[in-house]
């Protein structure tokens, strides 16, 4: 089926708007005014509306007397972690087969930065997120990358009352090392298992934090 110019424009608006939401340039609760978006993206109202409807289908925006960037409900945390386990676990298995030496060196550098002393928590979070993103990218599966973007957005958007203790951070570091070791050995099964163990451990910490509220 041949795509029309309107289809192409709507896709471009969708891609750009989705990126702004996933990178939190447009934060949860932000109102999206169609007239402002048409001016910002230099597009007509129809492509903008089609893009918004597509994003609504993904759960990234909703209609509440106008369009609004959706916030993540903490009650959905378990679903988010289950999705992360499924996507990141198998992506790690594939990455073990497909990562090149340069990719492994990049992951090693990210781990070293995370483990450096006196890193602000926000910077550790950024490096941690990038570490997992790079592994999913190394799977070579673009659908995994897209789905992982959504789970990462939902996860970091939870705004949960979680403070990771020093001991928990140490365990997380060990788990990253176990995952990296499996990737280095090209052991897909171990890489998948190490990813599952790591994400399940984080899920338990979040569950405990929520139960204490």
Secondary structure by P-SEA (a helix, b strand, c coil): ccccaaaaaaaaaaaaaaaaaaaccccccbbbbaaaaaaaacccaaaaaaaaaaaaaaccccccccccbbbbbccaaaaaaaaaaaaaaaaaaaaaacccaaaaaaaaaaaaaaacccccaaaaaaaaaaaaaaaaaacccaaaaaaaaaaaaaaaaccccccccaaaaaaaaaaaaaaaaaaaaccaaaaaaaaaaaaaaaaaaaaaaaaac
